[in-house]
Amino acid sequence: MLEATYPGGNEKIADFYKSKVINKLSQKVEKQIIWNASVKFVVDETGKVTNPKMEYSTSDAKLDKIVLEATNNMPKWQPAKNAIGKNVKQEIIVRFGGGC
């Protein structure tokens, strides 16, 4: 199986979340607790991000909402492909503590 890929790779995923989430956090405390969080979503057969959920919550509803809204507005990914080259869904987990 060929994994789903974000345009520009992992570095660009980090840049995306930095601009859409991290830079919107105003308090030092918010910036510290985001690093314990992770978000899970599906990249469908067309490359669209669907069904984002907090895998590990920030324990702050406002911060979780920011993460989920950003994830819902991600650009399309290159979808995963199975062994015969057909586009397939793939679940993705982004862990913020790992540098996004």
C-alpha positions as CSV (number, residue, x, y, z in Angstrom):
1,M,0.0,0.0,0.0
2,L,1.2,3.5,-0.8
3,E,0.5,5.9,2.1
4,A,-1.5,9.1,1.8
5,T,0.8,12.1,1.6
6,Y,0.3,15.7,2.5
7,P,1.4,18.2,-0.2
8,G,5.0,19.1,0.7
9,G,5.3,16.3,3.2
10,N,5.6,16.2,7.0
11,E,7.4,19.6,7.2
12,K,4.4,21.3,5.5
13,I,1.9,19.5,7.9
14,A,3.9,21.1,10.8
15,D,3.8,24.5,9.0
16,F,0.0,24.2,8.4
17,Y,-0.7,23.5,12.1
18,K,1.7,26.1,13.2
19,S,-0.1,28.8,11.2
20,K,-3.6,27.6,11.8
21,V,-3.4,26.5,15.4
22,I,-0.1,27.3,17.3
23,N,0.1,30.9,16.1
24,K,-3.5,31.5,17.2
25,L,-2.8,30.5,20.8
26,S,-2.3,33.6,22.9
27,Q,-1.3,32.2,26.3
28,K,1.8,30.3,27.2
29,V,-0.4,27.8,29.0
30,E,-2.3,27.1,25.8
31,K,0.9,26.5,23.9
32,Q,2.1,24.1,26.5
33,I,-1.0,21.9,26.7
34,I,-1.4,21.6,22.9
35,W,1.8,19.5,22.9
36,N,0.0,16.7,24.7
37,A,-2.8,16.5,22.0
38,S,-3.2,14.5,18.8
39,V,-5.9,14.5,16.1
40,K,-7.1,11.6,14.1
41,F,-8.8,11.8,10.7
42,V,-9.4,9.9,7.5
43,V,-8.0,10.9,4.1
44,D,-10.7,9.6,1.7
45,E,-10.2,8.2,-1.8
46,T,-10.3,11.7,-3.3
47,G,-7.7,13.1,-0.8
48,K,-10.2,15.0,1.3
49,V,-9.8,15.1,5.0
50,T,-12.9,13.7,6.8
51,N,-14.1,12.8,10.3
52,P,-11.5,14.6,12.4
53,K,-11.5,13.7,16.1
54,M,-9.3,14.4,18.9
55,E,-7.4,11.2,19.7
56,Y,-5.9,12.9,22.8
57,S,-7.7,16.0,23.9
58,T,-6.0,19.2,25.1
59,S,-8.6,19.1,27.9
60,D,-9.7,22.5,26.8
61,A,-12.8,22.6,24.6
62,K,-11.7,25.9,22.9
63,L,-8.3,24.5,21.9
64,D,-9.8,21.2,20.7
65,K,-12.2,23.2,18.5
66,I,-9.3,25.2,17.0
67,V,-7.5,22.0,16.1
68,L,-10.6,20.3,14.6
69,E,-11.5,23.4,12.6
70,A,-8.0,23.6,11.2
71,T,-8.0,19.9,10.3
72,N,-11.4,20.3,8.6
73,N,-9.9,23.0,6.4
74,M,-6.7,21.2,5.4
75,P,-5.9,21.2,1.7
76,K,-6.4,17.9,-0.1
77,W,-3.9,15.1,0.3
78,Q,-2.6,12.6,-2.2
79,P,-4.8,9.7,-1.3
80,A,-3.4,6.3,-0.3
81,K,-3.3,3.6,-3.0
82,N,-3.7,-0.2,-2.5
83,A,-1.5,-2.9,-4.1
84,I,-3.4,-2.5,-7.5
85,G,-3.1,1.3,-7.6
86,K,-6.7,2.0,-6.6
87,N,-7.2,5.0,-4.3
88,V,-8.3,4.0,-0.8
89,K,-9.1,5.6,2.6
90,Q,-6.4,5.9,5.2
91,E,-6.6,6.9,8.8
92,I,-4.0,9.5,9.8
93,I,-2.9,10.6,13.3
94,V,-1.0,13.8,13.9
95,R,0.7,14.1,17.3
96,F,1.6,17.6,18.3
97,G,4.2,16.6,20.8
98,G,6.3,15.1,18.0
99,G,6.7,18.5,16.4
100,C,3.4,18.0,14.6
